[in-house]
Amino acid sequence: MEILLATFSALFSVVNPFGAMPVFLTLTQDDTPERRGQQALRACMYMVLILTVFFLAGQAVLDFFGLRIHDLRIAGGIMIMRAGLDLLNPKAEEGKKISKDVVAEGVEKEDISFTPLAMPLLSGPGSIAVVISLFTKSLTVIDMGLTVLAIVLLGAVSYVILLFSPRLVMFMGKAGLAALAKIMGFIVLSLGVSFIVTALLALFK
């Protein structure tokens, strides 16, 4: 249960589906509610698949390039800290920052579920770094199953949030979304610091 909760909370703060709502609504503004729901479902399914694959195969990728898990945690911690600072910065765009060119391209695309919704909006470099760092050779089959289950639960929660995003945006308003972004930014920033500190302590030992 600790693995399940820890994995879910860590990934939820980095994926931040609340921050993805404004971009999701922009990309689906001309779609019907049914079409918007289909896009959200596919995006979350792709996100679960991407994160699961990187969790299971990430260590092999590191071994192939001769990288240590601590190297990834430091690099991932820096990226996560930057994402947290972007959320805390009042000048940053609402939600997750993706380039205007990507948003413009997404508006013209018929199917936006894989790109840019699933990648990089939901499963970006930060969340991929988190799932790779979660895999260790000491994990049992049950531990790995619980981690994958946490990823699936994250996909389900993200789907519900995106599905009801029009109502949530109307209910929370710009002020509520800005406050939520700052809260999530602080959590993400703290998570990035934790990644770096953990890796440095392990290296110095």
GROMACS elastic network, one bead per residue, 0.5 to 0.9 nm:
[ bonds ]
;  ai    aj funct       b0    kb
    1     5     6  0.61610   500
    1     6     6  0.84070   500
    1   146     6  0.78997   500
    2     5     6  0.52612   500
    2     6     6  0.58665   500
    2     7     6  0.83216   500
    3     6     6  0.51680   500
    3     7     6  0.58789   500
    3     8     6  0.83592   500
    3   143     6  0.70594   500
    3   146     6  0.67495   500
    3   147     6  0.67126   500
    3   150     6  0.84666   500
    4     7     6  0.53861   500
    4     8     6  0.61060   500
    4     9     6  0.85920   500
    4   143     6  0.85016   500
    4   146     6  0.55422   500
    4   147     6  0.59343   500
    4   148     6  0.87229   500
    4   149     6  0.73350   500
    4   150     6  0.54110   500
    4   151     6  0.89447   500
    5     8     6  0.51491   500
    5     9     6  0.59903   500
    5    10     6  0.84220   500
    5   150     6  0.73926   500
    6     9     6  0.53146   500
    6    10     6  0.60366   500
    6    11     6  0.85074   500
    6   150     6  0.87762   500
    7    10     6  0.52881   500
    7    11     6  0.60844   500
    7    12     6  0.83557   500
    7   130     6  0.89503   500
    7   131     6  0.83719   500
    7   134     6  0.80276   500
    7   146     6  0.87363   500
    7   147     6  0.63231   500
    7   150     6  0.61619   500
    7   151     6  0.77213   500
    8    11     6  0.53337   500
    8    12     6  0.58271   500
    8    13     6  0.85571   500
    8   147     6  0.81374   500
    8   149     6  0.89508   500
    8   150     6  0.51541   500
    8   151     6  0.67197   500
    8   153     6  0.75616   500
    8   154     6  0.63480   500
    9    12     6  0.51094   500
    9    13     6  0.62290   500
    9    14     6  0.87618   500
    9   150     6  0.89514   500
    9   154     6  0.88896   500
   10    13     6  0.55459   500
   10    14     6  0.66237   500
   10    15     6  0.87789   500
   10   127     6  0.87596   500
   10   130     6  0.78105   500
   10   188     6  0.83663   500
   10   191     6  0.74279   500
   11    14     6  0.51581   500
   11    15     6  0.58330   500
   11    16     6  0.80734   500
   11   127     6  0.61856   500
   11   130     6  0.70783   500
   11   131     6  0.78740   500
   11   150     6  0.87706   500
   11   151     6  0.78661   500
   11   154     6  0.76288   500
   12    15     6  0.51577   500
   12    16     6  0.55527   500
   12    17     6  0.75395   500
   12   127     6  0.88035   500
   12   154     6  0.66113   500
   12   158     6  0.86088   500
   13    16     6  0.51829   500
   13    17     6  0.85803   500
   13   184     6  0.61574   500
   13   185     6  0.82019   500
   13   187     6  0.65567   500
   13   188     6  0.58097   500
   13   191     6  0.84445   500
   14    17     6  0.87749   500
   14    80     6  0.73607   500
   14    83     6  0.83597   500
   14    84     6  0.85429   500
   14   122     6  0.86595   500
   14   123     6  0.88606   500
   14   124     6  0.88267   500
   14   126     6  0.65436   500
   14   127     6  0.58030   500
   14   130     6  0.84409   500
   14   184     6  0.82213   500
   14   185     6  0.88443   500
   14   187     6  0.85579   500
   14   188     6  0.59484   500
   14   191     6  0.85253   500
   15    18     6  0.87621   500
   15    19     6  0.83944   500
   15    20     6  0.84575   500
   15   121     6  0.79041   500
   15   122     6  0.52756   500
   15   123     6  0.64358   500
   15   124     6  0.76436   500
   15   126     6  0.79705   500
   15   127     6  0.61462   500
   15   154     6  0.88536   500
   15   158     6  0.87645   500
   16    19     6  0.54450   500
   16    20     6  0.67985   500
   16    95     6  0.85176   500
   16    96     6  0.81611   500
   16   122     6  0.74725   500
   16   158     6  0.83729   500
   16   181     6  0.87900   500
   16   184     6  0.72484   500
   17    21     6  0.65634   500
   17    95     6  0.87729   500
   17    96     6  0.89971   500
   17   121     6  0.87492   500
   17   122     6  0.69073   500
   17   157     6  0.85212   500
   17   158     6  0.55454   500
   17   159     6  0.85156   500
   17   161     6  0.67945   500
   17   162     6  0.71751   500
   18    21     6  0.54076   500
   18    22     6  0.82539   500
   18    95     6  0.72472   500
   18   158     6  0.82434   500
   18   161     6  0.69920   500
   18   162     6  0.78721   500
   18   165     6  0.81832   500
   18   177     6  0.79640   500
   18   180     6  0.80079   500
   18   181     6  0.79364   500
   19    22     6  0.69298   500
   19    23     6  0.81316   500
   19    87     6  0.87422   500
   19    94     6  0.70831   500
   19    96     6  0.53728   500
   19   177     6  0.79481   500
   19   180     6  0.83979   500
   19   181     6  0.65890   500
   19   184     6  0.86175   500
   20    23     6  0.56098   500
   20    24     6  0.60359   500
   20    25     6  0.86781   500
   20    94     6  0.87503   500
   20    95     6  0.54713   500
   20    96     6  0.58035   500
   20   117     6  0.83146   500
   20   121     6  0.66442   500
   20   122     6  0.72433   500
   20   162     6  0.79573   500
   21    24     6  0.50025   500
   21    25     6  0.60740   500
   21    26     6  0.85451   500
   21    95     6  0.70259   500
   21    96     6  0.88569   500
   21   161     6  0.79155   500
   21   162     6  0.61726   500
   21   165     6  0.58662   500
   21   166     6  0.82453   500
   21   168     6  0.88209   500
   21   169     6  0.78386   500
   22    25     6  0.52240   500
   22    26     6  0.62059   500
   22    27     6  0.87276   500
   22    94     6  0.69960   500
   22    95     6  0.62961   500
   22    96     6  0.86179   500
   22   165     6  0.81944   500
   22   169     6  0.79762   500
   23    26     6  0.50053   500
   23    27     6  0.61860   500
   23    28     6  0.86157   500
   23    94     6  0.83762   500
   23    95     6  0.71617   500
   23    96     6  0.77580   500
   23    98     6  0.87777   500
   23   103     6  0.75442   500
   23   117     6  0.86480   500
   23   121     6  0.86457   500
   24    27     6  0.52241   500
   24    28     6  0.61836   500
   24    29     6  0.83476   500
   24    36     6  0.89140   500
   24    40     6  0.84132   500
   24   117     6  0.72540   500
   24   162     6  0.74605   500
   24   165     6  0.83722   500
   25    28     6  0.51220   500
   25    29     6  0.55395   500
   25    36     6  0.86306   500
   25   162     6  0.85943   500
   25   165     6  0.74499   500
   25   166     6  0.72336   500
   26    29     6  0.52754   500
   26    30     6  0.86304   500
   26   103     6  0.81238   500
   26   107     6  0.75745   500
   27    30     6  0.79839   500
   27    31     6  0.86897   500
   27   103     6  0.70175   500
   27   104     6  0.83516   500
   27   106     6  0.61079   500
   27   108     6  0.85040   500
   27   109     6  0.88925   500
   27   112     6  0.77882   500
   28    31     6  0.51810   500
   28    32     6  0.82080   500
   28    35     6  0.83393   500
   28    36     6  0.61571   500
   28    39     6  0.84171   500
   28   107     6  0.73645   500
   28   112     6  0.86915   500
   29    32     6  0.83075   500
   29    36     6  0.85981   500
   29   107     6  0.86371   500
   30   107     6  0.89978   500
   31    34     6  0.79356   500
   31    35     6  0.57572   500
   31    36     6  0.59149   500
   32    35     6  0.51205   500
   32    36     6  0.60878   500
   32    37     6  0.85538   500
   33    37     6  0.60898   500
   33    38     6  0.86413   500
   33   163     6  0.85333   500
   34    37     6  0.51196   500
   34    38     6  0.63197   500
   34    39     6  0.87549   500
   35    38     6  0.50647   500
   35    39     6  0.62486   500
   35    40     6  0.86468   500
   36    39     6  0.51334   500
   36    40     6  0.62063   500
   36    41     6  0.86458   500
   36   162     6  0.87803   500
   36   163     6  0.73675   500
   37    40     6  0.50781   500
   37    41     6  0.61231   500
   37    42     6  0.86300   500
   37   159     6  0.83431   500
   37   162     6  0.79720   500
   37   163     6  0.56385   500
   37   164     6  0.89771   500
   38    41     6  0.51187   500
   38    42     6  0.61625   500
   38    43     6  0.84817   500
   38   113     6  0.84756   500
   39    42     6  0.52877   500
   39    43     6  0.60465   500
   39    44     6  0.86190   500
   39   111     6  0.73051   500
   39   112     6  0.68882   500
   39   113     6  0.51514   500
   39   114     6  0.88629   500
   39   117     6  0.85874   500
   40    43     6  0.51395   500
   40    44     6  0.61884   500
   40    45     6  0.85960   500
   40   113     6  0.67634   500
   40   117     6  0.81918   500
   40   158     6  0.84715   500
   40   159     6  0.58488   500
   40   160     6  0.85856   500
   40   162     6  0.61356   500
   40   163     6  0.64904   500
   41    44     6  0.52971   500
   41    45     6  0.61753   500
   41    46     6  0.86237   500
   41   113     6  0.80582   500
   41   155     6  0.87233   500
   41   156     6  0.85862   500
   41   159     6  0.58725   500
   41   160     6  0.88508   500
   41   162     6  0.87317   500
   41   163     6  0.82911   500
   42    45     6  0.50444   500
   42    46     6  0.60853   500
   42    47     6  0.84778   500
   42   113     6  0.55277   500
   42   114     6  0.74137   500
   42   118     6  0.82288   500
   42   159     6  0.89455   500
   43    46     6  0.51251   500
   43    47     6  0.61033   500
   43    48     6  0.87149   500
   43   112     6  0.78969   500
   43   114     6  0.56536   500
   43   115     6  0.83281   500
   43   116     6  0.89194   500
   43   117     6  0.58126   500
   43   119     6  0.84109   500
   43   122     6  0.81769   500
   43   155     6  0.88553   500
   43   159     6  0.81955   500
   44    48     6  0.61970   500
   44    49     6  0.85918   500
   44   113     6  0.80892   500
   44   114     6  0.89161   500
   44   117     6  0.84186   500
   44   118     6  0.64811   500
   44   122     6  0.79525   500
   44   152     6  0.89734   500
   44   154     6  0.86177   500
   44   155     6  0.50845   500
   44   156     6  0.72672   500
   44   158     6  0.67011   500
   44   159     6  0.59377   500
   45    48     6  0.51591   500
   45    49     6  0.62541   500
   45    50     6  0.86449   500
   45   118     6  0.82246   500
   45   152     6  0.84218   500
   45   155     6  0.66589   500
   45   156     6  0.85693   500
   45   159     6  0.87642   500
   46    49     6  0.50318   500
   46    50     6  0.60410   500
   46    51     6  0.85653   500
   46   113     6  0.77122   500
   46   114     6  0.63668   500
   46   118     6  0.58586   500
   46   119     6  0.83566   500
   46   123     6  0.87774   500
   46   155     6  0.89246   500
   47    50     6  0.51404   500
   47    51     6  0.61151   500
   47    52     6  0.84016   500
   47   114     6  0.81777   500
   47   117     6  0.86597   500
   47   118     6  0.51018   500
   47   119     6  0.73222   500
   47   122     6  0.65507   500
   47   123     6  0.56354   500
   47   151     6  0.87597   500
   47   155     6  0.69028   500
   48    51     6  0.53648   500
   48    52     6  0.59676   500
   48    53     6  0.85273   500
   48   118     6  0.88808   500
   48   123     6  0.84159   500
   48   148     6  0.85302   500
   48   151     6  0.59921   500
   48   152     6  0.59102   500
   48   153     6  0.89768   500
   48   154     6  0.79250   500
   48   155     6  0.58537   500
   49    52     6  0.51869   500
   49    53     6  0.60991   500
   49    54     6  0.86302   500
   49   151     6  0.89426   500
   49   152     6  0.88498   500
   50    53     6  0.53088   500
   50    54     6  0.62838   500
   50    55     6  0.85905   500
   50   118     6  0.84101   500
   50   119     6  0.85773   500
   50   123     6  0.71673   500
   50   128     6  0.82106   500
   51    54     6  0.52099   500
   51    55     6  0.60283   500
   51    56     6  0.86655   500
   51   123     6  0.68687   500
   51   127     6  0.75814   500
   51   128     6  0.61752   500
   51   131     6  0.65287   500
   51   132     6  0.85499   500
   51   148     6  0.86856   500
   51   151     6  0.72376   500
   52    55     6  0.50165   500
   52    56     6  0.62002   500
   52    57     6  0.84586   500
   52   131     6  0.78371   500
   52   147     6  0.87660   500
   52   148     6  0.62853   500
   52   151     6  0.71344   500
   52   152     6  0.87537   500
   53    56     6  0.52741   500
   53    57     6  0.58379   500
   53    58     6  0.75722   500
   54    57     6  0.51432   500
   54    59     6  0.83664   500
   54    61     6  0.87893   500
   54   128     6  0.65952   500
   54   129     6  0.86455   500
   54   131     6  0.67154   500
   54   132     6  0.60275   500
   55    58     6  0.54238   500
   55    59     6  0.78110   500
   55   128     6  0.78550   500
   55   130     6  0.86365   500
   55   133     6  0.79754   500
   55   134     6  0.71837   500
   55   135     6  0.62315   500
   55   144     6  0.89465   500
   55   147     6  0.87190   500
   55   148     6  0.82652   500
   56    59     6  0.73665   500
   56    60     6  0.84167   500
   56   131     6  0.87087   500
   56   132     6  0.77867   500
   56   135     6  0.72805   500
   56   144     6  0.84490   500
   57    60     6  0.53708   500
   57    61     6  0.64904   500
   57    62     6  0.89482   500
   57   132     6  0.80003   500
   58    61     6  0.50817   500
   58    62     6  0.63418   500
   58    63     6  0.87069   500
   58   128     6  0.88113   500
   58   129     6  0.88727   500
   58   131     6  0.80535   500
   58   132     6  0.50207   500
   58   133     6  0.81471   500
   58   135     6  0.76838   500
   59    62     6  0.50404   500
   59    63     6  0.61747   500
   59    64     6  0.85694   500
   59    68     6  0.88653   500
   59    69     6  0.78305   500
   59   132     6  0.66795   500
   59   133     6  0.82886   500
   59   135     6  0.69673   500
   59   136     6  0.78475   500
   59   137     6  0.88591   500
   60    63     6  0.50323   500
   60    64     6  0.61014   500
   60    65     6  0.87706   500
   61    64     6  0.50427   500
   61    65     6  0.64472   500
   61    66     6  0.85333   500
   61    67     6  0.84804   500
   62    65     6  0.53217   500
   62    66     6  0.59426   500
   62    68     6  0.65716   500
   62    69     6  0.73516   500
   62    72     6  0.83626   500
   62   132     6  0.89934   500
   63    67     6  0.60020   500
   63    68     6  0.74974   500
   64    67     6  0.77337   500
   67    70     6  0.83163   500
   67    71     6  0.64987   500
   67    72     6  0.74740   500
   68    71     6  0.52625   500
   68    72     6  0.67294   500
   68    73     6  0.88766   500
   69    72     6  0.51482   500
   69    73     6  0.62337   500
   69    74     6  0.87699   500
   69   132     6  0.82104   500
   69   133     6  0.63135   500
   69   136     6  0.87240   500
   69   199     6  0.81945   500
   70    74     6  0.62198   500
   70    75     6  0.85911   500
   70   133     6  0.82366   500
   70   195     6  0.88278   500
   70   196     6  0.84071   500
   70   198     6  0.82685   500
   70   200     6  0.75641   500
   70   202     6  0.75118   500
   70   203     6  0.72514   500
   71    74     6  0.53297   500
   71    75     6  0.62450   500
   71    76     6  0.84101   500
   71   199     6  0.75228   500
   72    75     6  0.51121   500
   72    76     6  0.57026   500
   72    77     6  0.81414   500
   72   129     6  0.68565   500
   72   132     6  0.82225   500
   72   133     6  0.70862   500
   72   199     6  0.87368   500
   73    77     6  0.56972   500
   73    78     6  0.84617   500
   73   129     6  0.71398   500
   73   130     6  0.78120   500
   73   132     6  0.88822   500
   73   133     6  0.63710   500
   73   192     6  0.86858   500
   73   195     6  0.55207   500
   73   196     6  0.62034   500
   73   198     6  0.81231   500
   73   199     6  0.60887   500
   74    78     6  0.62852   500
   74    79     6  0.87781   500
   74   192     6  0.84438   500
   74   193     6  0.89806   500
   74   195     6  0.63526   500
   74   197     6  0.81793   500
   74   198     6  0.86510   500
   74   199     6  0.62414   500
   74   200     6  0.78002   500
   75    78     6  0.52315   500
   75    79     6  0.64595   500
   75    80     6  0.87095   500
   75   129     6  0.83246   500
   75   195     6  0.89503   500
   75   196     6  0.79847   500
   76    79     6  0.50877   500
   76    80     6  0.60371   500
   76    81     6  0.84502   500
   76   125     6  0.76523   500
   76   126     6  0.60609   500
   76   127     6  0.87101   500
   76   128     6  0.86022   500
   76   129     6  0.53047   500
   76   130     6  0.71846   500
   76   133     6  0.88007   500
   76   192     6  0.73084   500
   76   195     6  0.74808   500
   76   196     6  0.81645   500
   77    80     6  0.50272   500
   77    81     6  0.59638   500
   77    82     6  0.85017   500
   77   126     6  0.79668   500
   77   129     6  0.83192   500
   77   130     6  0.87180   500
   77   189     6  0.85935   500
   77   191     6  0.74045   500
   77   193     6  0.62396   500
   77   194     6  0.75279   500
   77   195     6  0.50805   500
   77   196     6  0.53754   500
   77   197     6  0.89290   500
   78    81     6  0.50953   500
   78    82     6  0.62099   500
   78    83     6  0.87045   500
   78   192     6  0.63155   500
   78   193     6  0.78794   500
   78   195     6  0.85546   500
   78   196     6  0.74693   500
   79    82     6  0.50963   500
   79    83     6  0.62882   500
   79    84     6  0.86740   500
   79   125     6  0.75981   500
   79   126     6  0.61525   500
   79   129     6  0.89223   500
   79   192     6  0.74975   500
   80    83     6  0.50402   500
   80    84     6  0.61783   500
   80    85     6  0.86298   500
   80   125     6  0.84898   500
   80   126     6  0.54284   500
   80   127     6  0.84135   500
   80   129     6  0.88540   500
   80   188     6  0.63490   500
   80   189     6  0.64750   500
   80   190     6  0.89167   500
   80   191     6  0.73056   500
   80   193     6  0.84201   500
   80   195     6  0.89104   500
   81    85     6  0.61580   500
   81    86     6  0.85995   500
   81   185     6  0.86771   500
   81   188     6  0.66042   500
   81   190     6  0.74666   500
   81   191     6  0.75477   500
   81   193     6  0.67862   500
   82    85     6  0.50500   500
   82    86     6  0.61994   500
   82    87     6  0.87431   500
   82   188     6  0.89781   500
   82   189     6  0.74503   500
   82   192     6  0.83992   500
   83    86     6  0.50559   500
   83    87     6  0.64182   500
   83    88     6  0.87496   500
   83    96     6  0.82299   500
   83    97     6  0.84115   500
   83   126     6  0.80634   500
   83   185     6  0.73166   500
   83   188     6  0.72511   500
   83   189     6  0.73944   500
   84    87     6  0.51488   500
   84    88     6  0.62599   500
   84    89     6  0.86097   500
   84   182     6  0.83882   500
   84   184     6  0.74602   500
   84   186     6  0.61797   500
   84   187     6  0.74274   500
   84   190     6  0.81599   500
   84   191     6  0.88749   500
   84   192     6  0.80887   500
   85    89     6  0.59450   500
   85   185     6  0.64066   500
   85   186     6  0.78286   500
   85   188     6  0.84596   500
   85   189     6  0.66070   500
   86    89     6  0.51142   500
   86    90     6  0.81231   500
   86    91     6  0.83416   500
   86    92     6  0.58007   500
   86    93     6  0.82789   500
   86    96     6  0.83639   500
   86    97     6  0.78179   500
   86   185     6  0.73774   500
   87    90     6  0.74706   500
   87    92     6  0.66793   500
   87    93     6  0.82376   500
   87    94     6  0.79539   500
   87    95     6  0.73586   500
   87    96     6  0.76037   500
   87    97     6  0.86916   500
   87   178     6  0.87009   500
   87   181     6  0.56246   500
   87   182     6  0.57595   500
   87   183     6  0.85137   500
   87   184     6  0.73354   500
   87   186     6  0.80050   500
   87   188     6  0.87841   500
   88    91     6  0.87717   500
   88    92     6  0.79320   500
   88   181     6  0.69819   500
   88   183     6  0.79656   500
   88   184     6  0.83537   500
   88   185     6  0.52828   500
   88   186     6  0.68697   500
   88   189     6  0.89205   500
   89    92     6  0.54499   500
   89    93     6  0.88208   500
   89   182     6  0.80075   500
   89   185     6  0.87890   500
   90    93     6  0.79731   500
   90    94     6  0.87760   500
   90   178     6  0.81216   500
   90   182     6  0.85117   500
   91    94     6  0.88456   500
   92    95     6  0.84721   500
   92    96     6  0.89030   500
   92    97     6  0.75883   500
   93    96     6  0.72701   500
   93    97     6  0.62207   500
   93    98     6  0.89222   500
   94    97     6  0.74881   500
   94   174     6  0.88801   500
   94   177     6  0.79546   500
   94   178     6  0.72438   500
   94   181     6  0.78321   500
   95   177     6  0.82033   500
   95   178     6  0.84701   500
   95   181     6  0.68715   500
   96   121     6  0.69053   500
   96   122     6  0.89383   500
   97   100     6  0.89096   500
   97   121     6  0.82782   500
   98   101     6  0.83598   500
   98   102     6  0.66707   500
   98   103     6  0.72357   500
   98   116     6  0.87615   500
   98   120     6  0.80152   500
   98   121     6  0.73372   500
   99   102     6  0.53002   500
   99   103     6  0.65780   500
   99   104     6  0.87612   500
  100   103     6  0.50275   500
  100   104     6  0.60435   500
  100   105     6  0.84877   500
  101   104     6  0.50326   500
  101   105     6  0.60555   500
  101   106     6  0.84608   500
  102   105     6  0.50797   500
  102   106     6  0.60381   500
  102   107     6  0.86939   500
  102   115     6  0.89222   500
  102   116     6  0.70740   500
  103   107     6  0.62800   500
  103   108     6  0.88838   500
  103   116     6  0.77589   500
  104   107     6  0.52758   500
  104   108     6  0.67400   500
  104   109     6  0.89870   500
  105   108     6  0.53456   500
  105   109     6  0.63828   500
  105   116     6  0.88789   500
  106   109     6  0.50699   500
  106   110     6  0.80780   500
  106   111     6  0.82353   500
  106   112     6  0.60282   500
  106   115     6  0.75979   500
  106   116     6  0.65676   500
  106   117     6  0.87331   500
  107   110     6  0.79381   500
  107   112     6  0.81437   500
  109   112     6  0.61787   500
  111   114     6  0.76433   500
  111   115     6  0.82019   500
  112   115     6  0.53331   500
  112   116     6  0.59813   500
  112   117     6  0.60989   500
  112   118     6  0.83477   500
  113   116     6  0.69209   500
  113   117     6  0.52630   500
  113   118     6  0.60246   500
  113   119     6  0.85962   500
  114   117     6  0.57008   500
  114   119     6  0.61008   500
  114   120     6  0.87541   500
  115   118     6  0.58427   500
  115   119     6  0.52501   500
  115   120     6  0.69568   500
  115   121     6  0.80866   500
  116   119     6  0.52324   500
  116   120     6  0.57497   500
  116   121     6  0.59863   500
  116   122     6  0.85571   500
  117   120     6  0.65365   500
  117   121     6  0.50350   500
  117   122     6  0.62248   500
  117   123     6  0.84181   500
  118   121     6  0.58343   500
  118   122     6  0.50670   500
  118   123     6  0.57940   500
  118   124     6  0.81843   500
  119   122     6  0.59491   500
  119   123     6  0.52343   500
  119   124     6  0.58558   500
  120   123     6  0.54545   500
  120   125     6  0.74547   500
  121   124     6  0.60325   500
  122   127     6  0.80320   500
  122   158     6  0.88417   500
  123   126     6  0.77045   500
  123   127     6  0.56773   500
  123   128     6  0.64902   500
  124   127     6  0.56306   500
  124   128     6  0.62168   500
  124   129     6  0.86252   500
  125   128     6  0.51105   500
  125   129     6  0.60033   500
  125   130     6  0.85939   500
  126   129     6  0.51673   500
  126   130     6  0.63056   500
  126   131     6  0.89367   500
  127   131     6  0.63529   500
  127   132     6  0.86887   500
  128   131     6  0.53145   500
  128   132     6  0.62260   500
  128   133     6  0.85801   500
  129   132     6  0.52784   500
  129   133     6  0.61495   500
  129   134     6  0.86929   500
  130   133     6  0.52325   500
  130   134     6  0.63213   500
  130   195     6  0.88329   500
  131   134     6  0.50576   500
  131   135     6  0.69490   500
  131   147     6  0.88281   500
  132   135     6  0.56685   500
  132   136     6  0.87902   500
  133   136     6  0.75584   500
  134   147     6  0.83786   500
  135   138     6  0.84924   500
  135   139     6  0.71477   500
  135   144     6  0.79811   500
  136   139     6  0.57216   500
  137   140     6  0.82444   500
  139   142     6  0.79660   500
  139   143     6  0.57127   500
  139   144     6  0.64397   500
  140   143     6  0.50747   500
  140   144     6  0.62910   500
  140   145     6  0.85578   500
  141   144     6  0.51224   500
  141   145     6  0.60910   500
  141   146     6  0.86351   500
  142   146     6  0.61488   500
  142   147     6  0.86103   500
  143   146     6  0.51171   500
  143   147     6  0.62508   500
  143   148     6  0.87173   500
  144   147     6  0.50596   500
  144   148     6  0.62489   500
  144   149     6  0.85175   500
  145   148     6  0.51475   500
  145   149     6  0.60698   500
  145   150     6  0.86183   500
  146   150     6  0.61478   500
  146   151     6  0.86843   500
  147   150     6  0.50557   500
  147   151     6  0.64350   500
  147   152     6  0.87833   500
  148   151     6  0.50261   500
  148   152     6  0.62981   500
  148   153     6  0.86813   500
  149   153     6  0.61531   500
  149   154     6  0.85123   500
  150   153     6  0.50338   500
  150   154     6  0.61010   500
  150   155     6  0.86231   500
  151   155     6  0.62810   500
  151   156     6  0.87629   500
  152   155     6  0.50189   500
  152   156     6  0.63247   500
  152   157     6  0.87488   500
  153   156     6  0.50096   500
  153   157     6  0.61815   500
  153   158     6  0.84537   500
  154   157     6  0.51837   500
  154   158     6  0.59891   500
  154   159     6  0.84848   500
  155   158     6  0.50736   500
  155   159     6  0.60891   500
  155   160     6  0.87373   500
  156   159     6  0.51083   500
  156   160     6  0.64032   500
  156   161     6  0.87696   500
  157   160     6  0.51774   500
  157   161     6  0.62595   500
  157   162     6  0.86795   500
  158   161     6  0.50903   500
  158   162     6  0.61338   500
  158   163     6  0.84192   500
  159   162     6  0.51924   500
  159   163     6  0.58969   500
  159   164     6  0.85842   500
  160   163     6  0.50176   500
  160   164     6  0.62271   500
  160   165     6  0.83105   500
  161   164     6  0.53992   500
  161   165     6  0.57570   500
  161   168     6  0.80304   500
  162   166     6  0.81883   500
  163   166     6  0.78179   500
  164   167     6  0.55784   500
  164   168     6  0.61673   500
  164   169     6  0.86934   500
  165   169     6  0.59166   500
  165   170     6  0.84710   500
  166   169     6  0.53237   500
  166   170     6  0.63298   500
  166   171     6  0.86465   500
  167   170     6  0.51154   500
  167   171     6  0.60006   500
  167   172     6  0.84989   500
  168   171     6  0.50059   500
  168   172     6  0.58950   500
  168   173     6  0.80506   500
  169   172     6  0.52872   500
  169   173     6  0.54812   500
  169   174     6  0.75707   500
  169   176     6  0.85210   500
  169   177     6  0.74907   500
  170   173     6  0.54120   500
  170   174     6  0.86180   500
  171   176     6  0.84553   500
  172   175     6  0.71289   500
  172   177     6  0.62146   500
  173   176     6  0.53548   500
  173   177     6  0.62773   500
  173   178     6  0.86357   500
  174   177     6  0.51362   500
  174   178     6  0.60418   500
  174   179     6  0.85810   500
  175   178     6  0.51189   500
  175   179     6  0.61972   500
  175   180     6  0.85835   500
  176   179     6  0.51205   500
  176   180     6  0.60827   500
  176   181     6  0.84951   500
  177   180     6  0.50128   500
  177   181     6  0.60041   500
  177   182     6  0.86539   500
  178   181     6  0.50343   500
  178   182     6  0.63672   500
  178   183     6  0.87939   500
  179   182     6  0.52120   500
  179   183     6  0.63852   500
  179   184     6  0.87381   500
  180   183     6  0.50806   500
  180   184     6  0.61429   500
  180   185     6  0.83637   500
  181   184     6  0.51453   500
  181   185     6  0.58608   500
  181   186     6  0.85803   500
  182   186     6  0.61616   500
  182   187     6  0.86717   500
  183   186     6  0.52671   500
  183   187     6  0.64517   500
  183   188     6  0.87103   500
  184   187     6  0.51018   500
  184   188     6  0.60512   500
  184   189     6  0.84675   500
  185   188     6  0.50527   500
  185   189     6  0.59599   500
  185   190     6  0.84953   500
  186   189     6  0.50757   500
  186   190     6  0.61540   500
  186   191     6  0.85856   500
  187   190     6  0.51166   500
  187   191     6  0.61700   500
  187   192     6  0.87033   500
  188   192     6  0.62480   500
  188   193     6  0.87245   500
  189   192     6  0.51455   500
  189   193     6  0.63598   500
  189   194     6  0.86813   500
  190   193     6  0.51003   500
  190   194     6  0.61687   500
  190   195     6  0.86979   500
  191   195     6  0.62624   500
  191   196     6  0.88152   500
  192   195     6  0.51115   500
  192   196     6  0.64475   500
  192   197     6  0.87250   500
  193   196     6  0.52365   500
  193   197     6  0.61089   500
  193   198     6  0.84888   500
  194   197     6  0.51760   500
  194   198     6  0.59445   500
  194   199     6  0.84686   500
  195   198     6  0.53276   500
  195   199     6  0.62281   500
  195   200     6  0.86871   500
  196   199     6  0.52089   500
  196   200     6  0.61287   500
  196   201     6  0.86014   500
  197   200     6  0.51483   500
  197   201     6  0.60881   500
  197   202     6  0.85585   500
  198   201     6  0.52734   500
  198   202     6  0.62502   500
  198   203     6  0.87045   500
  199   202     6  0.51469   500
  199   203     6  0.61890   500
  199   204     6  0.87184   500
  200   203     6  0.50502   500
  200   204     6  0.61542   500
  200   205     6  0.85890   500
  201   204     6  0.52845   500
  201   205     6  0.62508   500
  202   205     6  0.52550   500
